[in-house]
Amino acid sequence: MIELGILGLDTSHPETFASILDDRTDVSIAAVWDGGDVREREYTREFCDRYDANRYDDPHAMVDDVDAAMVLAVDWNDHRRLATPFLEAGVPTMIDKPLAGSVADVTAIEQAAIRGGAPLFGGSSLPFHPSVSSLADTTPETAFSVGYGDSFYYGVHLVDSVRLLTGADWTRVTPKDGPRRVATIDFSDGSTATLRFDGPDSDGTFGFLTVGERTQTVQVGSSTDELERMYEPFLDEFLATARGERDDRNRVVDSGILLVGVQAAFDTEEPVTPDASTLERTEIDSESFVASYEPYY
């Protein structure tokens, strides 16, 4: 039995993930902490009662009590603080999207995982939707993708998806001239991806077109059925991480730095590479986003 700890109940993810995991016999929600940024204390109490979990006032007090941890707090600039003690203790850890708001935080998370020998998982669940993950089967050389909403908090879905599809580290982000938020990403294997981050948000849809051994298109909406189709394989792979069967550290870290690189490219209106000084200086503030954030449910 894998005993999980959840850190942060801000978004709809903890409730959805817990309800999916509750149907399994090999895992249980054992420990919960919430910082109160979004939810009332009563919500946390009811959540713990529903899943028969222990509530912690100190998130790091559960380090020795869980087999794996899920950092699900909405504030990406709190992820480093929350995750580091678990990683240093060797606890397999998932960090929800976006991983962090600066290269310094991403690197600190990586180094903590290395020091503790802890498997790292996380980021967006969209790449694990069967329709999206199947695009990798045709070895895409070129990808086009459209998303919606905030280019950091929601743009991570596009960034993580194309990074997983290529399976290669990024080498350059080039912002496109014009009123739209569009960037082209070059990867070390020679593949490229062009992403538009400000598509229509009325229907909450992500779209992909890939060109490789053949041309494929995929559209993923935000219905309950579509969300479950991506959450279930995402959680399956996290549990594989908890069992020590996989470690996505390189992918998660490279995607995390790439996401910051995209913001740096938009801010400077200049191309950004992994060694660019502008990348190191870029920090994405979370305060205003968290202050206005409202979960779907």
C-alpha positions as CSV (number, residue, x, y, z in Angstrom):
1,M,0.0,0.0,0.0
2,I,1.4,3.4,-1.0
3,E,0.5,6.1,1.5
4,L,0.4,9.5,-0.1
5,G,0.7,13.0,1.3
6,I,-1.0,15.9,-0.3
7,L,0.3,19.4,0.1
8,G,-2.1,22.1,-0.9
9,L,-5.9,21.8,-1.6
10,D,-6.2,25.1,-3.6
11,T,-7.2,23.8,-7.0
12,S,-9.7,21.2,-8.2
13,H,-6.8,18.7,-8.7
14,P,-6.6,17.4,-5.1
15,E,-10.3,16.5,-5.0
16,T,-10.3,14.9,-8.5
17,F,-7.0,13.1,-7.9
18,A,-8.1,11.8,-4.5
19,S,-11.5,10.5,-5.9
20,I,-9.6,8.6,-8.7
21,L,-7.1,7.2,-6.3
22,D,-9.7,6.3,-3.7
23,D,-11.0,3.6,-6.1
24,R,-7.7,1.8,-6.1
25,T,-6.6,-0.8,-3.6
26,D,-2.9,-0.1,-3.8
27,V,-2.8,3.5,-2.5
28,S,-4.4,5.7,0.2
29,I,-4.4,9.4,1.0
30,A,-2.7,9.3,4.4
31,A,-1.7,12.9,5.1
32,V,-2.9,16.4,4.1
33,W,-1.7,19.9,4.6
34,D,-3.2,23.1,3.2
35,G,-1.9,26.7,3.6
36,G,-5.2,28.4,3.5
37,D,-4.5,30.5,0.4
38,V,-7.7,29.5,-1.3
39,R,-9.7,27.1,0.8
40,E,-11.3,27.6,4.2
41,R,-10.1,25.5,7.2
42,E,-13.5,23.6,7.2
43,Y,-12.9,22.4,3.6
44,T,-9.6,20.9,4.7
45,R,-11.3,19.2,7.6
46,E,-14.0,17.7,5.4
47,F,-11.5,16.6,2.8
48,C,-9.5,14.7,5.5
49,D,-12.6,13.1,6.9
50,R,-13.8,12.0,3.4
51,Y,-10.5,10.2,2.7
52,D,-9.7,9.2,6.3
53,A,-6.4,11.2,6.2
54,N,-4.5,12.9,8.9
55,R,-4.3,16.7,8.8
56,Y,-1.0,18.3,9.4
57,D,-0.3,21.9,10.5
58,D,3.3,21.6,9.4
59,P,3.7,20.3,5.8
60,H,7.1,18.9,6.5
61,A,6.0,16.9,9.6
62,M,4.6,14.3,7.3
63,V,7.9,13.5,5.5
64,D,8.6,10.4,7.5
65,D,4.9,9.3,7.4
66,V,4.3,9.0,3.7
67,D,5.7,6.9,0.9
68,A,5.2,9.6,-1.8
69,A,4.1,13.3,-1.9
70,M,2.0,15.4,-4.2
71,V,2.7,19.1,-4.1
72,L,-0.6,20.6,-5.5
73,A,-0.5,24.1,-4.1
74,V,-1.6,26.7,-6.7
75,D,1.3,29.1,-5.8
76,W,4.2,27.9,-8.0
77,N,6.6,30.1,-6.0
78,D,5.9,27.9,-3.0
79,H,6.7,24.6,-4.7
80,R,10.4,24.7,-3.9
81,R,9.8,25.3,-0.2
82,L,7.2,22.5,0.0
83,A,8.9,19.9,-2.1
84,T,12.6,20.2,-1.1
85,P,12.5,18.4,2.3
86,F,10.6,15.4,0.7
87,L,13.0,15.1,-2.2
88,E,16.1,15.4,0.1
89,A,14.6,12.6,2.2
90,G,14.3,10.4,-0.8
91,V,10.5,10.6,-1.0
92,P,9.1,10.2,-4.6
93,T,7.4,13.6,-5.3
94,M,4.9,14.9,-7.8
95,I,4.9,18.7,-8.3
96,D,1.8,20.1,-10.0
97,K,2.0,22.6,-12.9
98,P,3.7,25.0,-13.2
99,L,6.8,23.6,-11.6
100,A,8.3,26.9,-10.4
101,G,8.5,30.6,-11.4
102,S,12.3,30.9,-11.8
103,V,15.3,28.9,-13.0
104,A,16.8,29.2,-9.5
105,D,13.7,27.4,-8.0
106,V,13.7,24.7,-10.8
107,T,17.4,24.1,-10.2
108,A,17.0,23.9,-6.5
109,I,14.2,21.3,-6.9
110,E,16.4,19.3,-9.2
111,Q,19.4,19.4,-6.9
112,A,17.2,18.3,-3.9
113,A,16.1,15.3,-5.9
114,I,19.6,14.4,-6.8
115,R,20.8,14.8,-3.2
116,G,18.1,12.6,-1.9
117,G,18.0,10.1,-4.8
118,A,14.2,10.8,-5.0
119,P,12.2,10.2,-8.2
120,L,10.6,13.4,-9.5
121,F,7.3,13.6,-11.4
122,G,4.8,16.3,-12.3
123,G,3.9,19.2,-14.5
124,S,0.9,19.2,-16.8
125,S,-1.3,16.1,-17.1
126,L,-2.3,17.0,-20.7
127,P,0.7,15.2,-22.3
128,F,-0.7,12.0,-20.8
129,H,-4.1,12.2,-22.5
130,P,-4.1,9.2,-24.8
131,S,-4.8,11.3,-27.9
132,V,-1.8,13.6,-27.1
133,S,0.7,10.9,-26.0
134,S,-0.1,8.9,-29.2
135,L,1.3,11.7,-31.3
136,A,4.8,10.6,-30.2
137,D,4.3,7.3,-32.1
138,T,4.9,9.0,-35.4
139,T,8.1,10.7,-34.4
140,P,7.0,14.3,-35.0
141,E,9.5,16.7,-36.5
142,T,7.2,19.7,-36.4
143,A,4.4,20.5,-34.1
144,F,1.8,23.3,-33.9
145,S,-0.3,23.8,-30.8
146,V,-2.8,26.3,-29.5
147,G,-4.0,26.9,-26.0
148,Y,-5.8,29.6,-24.0
149,G,-5.7,31.6,-20.8
150,D,-2.7,32.8,-18.9
151,S,0.5,32.0,-20.8
152,F,2.3,30.7,-17.8
153,Y,-0.3,28.9,-15.6
154,Y,-2.2,27.5,-18.6
155,G,0.6,27.8,-21.2
156,V,2.4,25.0,-19.3
157,H,0.0,22.5,-20.9
158,L,1.4,23.3,-24.3
159,V,5.0,23.5,-23.2
160,D,5.0,20.2,-21.3
161,S,3.1,18.5,-24.1
162,V,5.6,19.3,-26.9
163,R,8.5,18.6,-24.6
164,L,7.2,15.1,-23.9
165,L,6.3,14.5,-27.5
166,T,9.8,15.4,-28.8
167,G,11.6,13.7,-25.9
168,A,14.5,16.1,-26.4
169,D,15.8,19.1,-24.5
170,W,15.1,22.6,-25.8
171,T,17.8,24.8,-27.3
172,R,16.0,28.0,-28.2
173,V,12.8,29.9,-27.9
174,T,12.0,32.6,-30.5
175,P,9.0,34.9,-29.9
176,K,7.1,35.9,-33.0
177,D,6.4,39.5,-34.0
178,G,2.8,40.7,-33.8
179,P,-0.1,41.1,-31.4
180,R,-0.5,37.4,-30.6
181,R,1.6,35.4,-28.0
182,V,3.3,33.0,-30.3
183,A,6.7,31.3,-29.9
184,T,8.7,28.7,-31.8
185,I,10.8,26.3,-29.8
186,D,13.8,24.4,-31.2
187,F,14.8,21.1,-29.7
188,S,18.2,19.3,-29.6
189,D,17.0,16.6,-32.0
190,G,16.2,19.1,-34.7
191,S,12.5,19.1,-34.2
192,T,10.5,22.4,-33.7
193,A,7.2,23.4,-32.1
194,T,5.3,26.6,-32.7
195,L,2.9,27.4,-29.9
196,R,0.1,30.0,-29.7
197,F,-0.8,30.7,-26.1
198,D,-3.7,33.1,-26.5
199,G,-6.3,31.1,-28.5
200,P,-10.0,31.4,-27.8
201,D,-10.9,30.4,-24.3
202,S,-14.6,30.2,-24.7
203,D,-14.6,26.4,-24.9
204,G,-11.4,25.6,-23.0
205,T,-9.8,23.6,-25.9
206,F,-6.2,22.7,-26.7
207,G,-5.3,21.8,-30.3
208,F,-2.3,20.0,-31.8
209,L,-1.0,19.3,-35.3
210,T,2.1,17.3,-35.7
211,V,4.1,16.4,-38.8
212,G,6.4,13.4,-38.8
213,E,6.0,10.0,-40.4
214,R,2.4,11.2,-41.0
215,T,0.4,14.3,-40.2
216,Q,-1.9,14.1,-37.2
217,T,-4.3,16.4,-35.5
218,V,-5.8,16.3,-32.0
219,Q,-8.2,18.4,-30.1
220,V,-8.7,18.1,-26.3
221,G,-11.6,19.9,-24.5
222,S,-12.3,20.4,-20.9
223,S,-15.3,18.1,-20.3
224,T,-15.3,15.8,-17.3
225,D,-14.7,12.8,-19.6
226,E,-11.7,14.5,-21.3
227,L,-10.2,15.4,-17.9
228,E,-10.5,11.9,-16.6
229,R,-8.9,10.5,-19.7
230,M,-5.7,12.5,-18.9
231,Y,-5.8,12.3,-15.1
232,E,-6.0,8.6,-14.9
233,P,-2.8,7.8,-16.9
234,F,-1.1,10.7,-15.3
235,L,-1.8,9.3,-11.9
236,D,-0.8,5.8,-13.1
237,E,2.6,7.1,-14.0
238,F,3.0,8.9,-10.7
239,L,2.3,5.7,-8.8
240,A,4.9,4.0,-11.0
241,T,7.2,6.8,-9.9
242,A,6.2,6.1,-6.2
243,R,7.1,2.5,-6.7
244,G,10.5,3.4,-8.1
245,E,9.7,2.3,-11.6
246,R,10.3,5.6,-13.4
247,D,11.9,9.0,-12.8
248,D,11.0,11.9,-15.0
249,R,13.4,14.4,-13.4
250,N,15.1,15.4,-16.7
251,R,11.8,16.0,-18.5
252,V,10.2,17.8,-15.6
253,V,13.2,20.1,-15.0
254,D,13.8,20.8,-18.7
255,S,10.1,21.6,-19.2
256,G,10.2,23.8,-16.1
257,I,13.1,25.9,-17.4
258,L,11.6,26.0,-20.9
259,L,8.4,27.5,-19.5
260,V,10.3,30.2,-17.8
261,G,12.3,30.7,-21.1
262,V,9.0,31.2,-23.0
263,Q,8.0,34.0,-20.5
264,A,11.5,35.5,-20.8
265,A,11.2,35.5,-24.6
266,F,7.9,37.3,-24.5
267,D,9.1,39.8,-21.9
268,T,12.3,40.7,-23.8
269,E,10.9,40.2,-27.3
270,E,14.2,38.4,-28.1
271,P,15.2,34.8,-28.6
272,V,16.2,32.9,-25.4
273,T,18.6,30.0,-25.0
274,P,19.2,27.8,-21.9
275,D,22.4,29.8,-21.1
276,A,20.9,33.3,-21.6
277,S,21.4,35.7,-18.8
278,T,17.8,37.0,-19.3
279,L,16.6,33.5,-18.5
280,E,18.4,33.5,-15.1
281,R,16.9,36.9,-14.3
282,T,13.3,36.1,-15.1
283,E,11.0,35.5,-12.2
284,I,7.2,35.0,-12.7
285,D,5.3,36.6,-9.8
286,S,2.5,34.5,-8.4
287,E,1.0,36.9,-5.8
288,S,-1.7,38.6,-8.0
289,F,-2.6,35.3,-9.7
290,V,-3.1,33.5,-6.4
291,A,-5.0,36.4,-4.9
292,S,-7.6,36.3,-7.7
293,Y,-7.6,32.5,-8.2
294,E,-10.8,30.6,-7.9
295,P,-10.9,26.8,-8.3
296,Y,-13.3,25.1,-10.7
297,Y,-14.9,23.4,-7.7
